[in-house]
Amino acid sequence: MSVPIEKSLSDDLAREVARRRTFAIISHPDAGKTTLTEKLLLYSGAVHLAGAVQARSHQRAAKSDWMELEQARGISITSTALQFDYQGVRVNLLDTPGHQDFSEDTYRTLMAVDSAVMVLDSAKGIEPQTKKLFAVCRKRNIPIMTFINKMDQPGRYPFDLLEEIEQTLGMTAVPFNWPIGEGAGFQGLYDLQEPQVLFFQRTLHNQRRAPMRVETFPHPSLAETLGEAYGPLQEEIALLTGAGTKFDRDRFLAGQLTPVFFGSALTNFGVEPFLNAFLQLAPPPGPRRSSEGLVPPTESKFSGFVFKIQANMDPQHRDRMAFLRIVSGRFEKDMMVYHARLDRKIRMTRPHRLFGRDRETIEEAYPGDVVGLVNPGLFIIGDTLCSGSPLSFDAIPQFPPECFGVLRSQDLTKQKQFQKGLQQLEEEGVMQVFYSPDHVRREPVLAAVGELQFDVVASRLESEYGVKTLVERMSFVLARWVSGDPDTLAGIYWPQDTRRLVDREGRMVMLFGSERLLAYCMKEYPALKFQLREEVGASDSASPPV
Ligand code: G4P
């Protein structure tokens, strides 16, 4: 008997959804995110680590660290997507920038994942950037798995680390395995799910999978094998199994409980059990809220949203890539889709699969996947694409800028490239650009979430658009879109330490030197609206430019 085509298509879709995991790693710089990423790729067979390690020692870069500035500074600025298969599961790892100043890009990426892995340095525990990123995950109730790294070095007592997770992040921490020894004496892990011990062997240069030997527990020879570590381990196991909190899948999926794993990404200890557990625990793509209600991933009609734009990923192509996260249905090359913001249909002619700097054309993709679309100015962050009846997904939140600076071109003959670069970087969401309302002072004012972003702008304008620039820092710390009765606005004498500007749409933006000053102005002019950009609605944008 033949299976109806509709039924077999929906079965295919359900199967593809069920085997996808889309996640990001969140961590404070230096906790080991890049190393863990490399090792996940090694275990999946996606890269030959020998090559990656070599590249790293020469330029301090994994596949996902690719821009010049990143390499020069040894930090990761832009997020890219890595896709690999492991044990029949298709894993999409969305890389997030590691430096605290690039948080906005990271925040957007976290809007496109179904779970996150939090990497902690065992000697440092929760650090400032971990907290910030965790707060974003918490807003979306993203399930989080924790990997406590660098167990091959002296670190903090594991029980203290669990307590810190609970106290600082308000999340129940449930260890799935437990370290045996630490520092130079780190031998392996006790598996709390099955009573067994996992021993690891160091490999030369850590370029290969660490061989793992499994011993049942208790085992007559263990006391001898473990030596000094045996006694403390027995006590700790008794404590953990006696008073320990049980894993609760619903609480994990709601982001209230985190399974905790220990290991050392550098020496490959614990990477394999972590990856195996990740595949089992991390959820497949889930439904997403839209203007038409929740859209389940198994909905046959295709839908997705753009969460990132990146220009000049490939110096040879000099094009812009929009990153589309697929929410539902099957994506096919050359399909016609409805572009909600432009209210028109477009053809998906050149979809790409991305792997760091590399790309290849794809024929199809499924929910959870990230597709790179070459973007001839068609897409902006937050755009929804769909087949079937129109819908749009909830907007991607924006983060208010806290740093401001005047951008000066050093080469006045290159105005065209300067303006083009500025517009493209703004569309990518690298920074916002404001202008003086009278256009007498023509130099744009940049607004960014973090100061290092200014270096990114200057460096990219020079390397990608050939324009040398300088950014002169301003002392303002806040921006608000101000609207209200035009006569009232025209008559205001703004206090010192404020600056009146306009955005690209001609809407009035005020910069303030302090929170107090903003509070004063809001009190002084109660009839006016002082809004963040994401609060500025359609009616406000229609108000005449000041
Ligand atoms: P990040 O992406 O979170 O910023 O961290 P990254 O992986 O780059 O790791 C930061 C440093 O910590 C690197 O050392 C890395 O080798 C080291 N590291 C990562 N995981 C482990 C681990 O499990 N054990 C130990 N002992 N070290 C680890 P580096 O000296 O800054 O760089 P490199 O010279 O090794 O490239």
Boltz pocket constraint, residues with backbone or C-beta under 6 A from the ligand:
constraints:
  - pocket:
      binder: B
      contacts: [[A, 27], [A, 28], [A, 29], [A, 30], [A, 31], [A, 32], [A, 33], [A, 34], [A, 35], [A, 36], [A, 56], [A, 57], [A, 60], [A, 98], [A, 149], [A, 150], [A, 151], [A, 152], [A, 153], [A, 263], [A, 264], [A, 265], [A, 266], [A, 267]]
      max_distance: 6.0
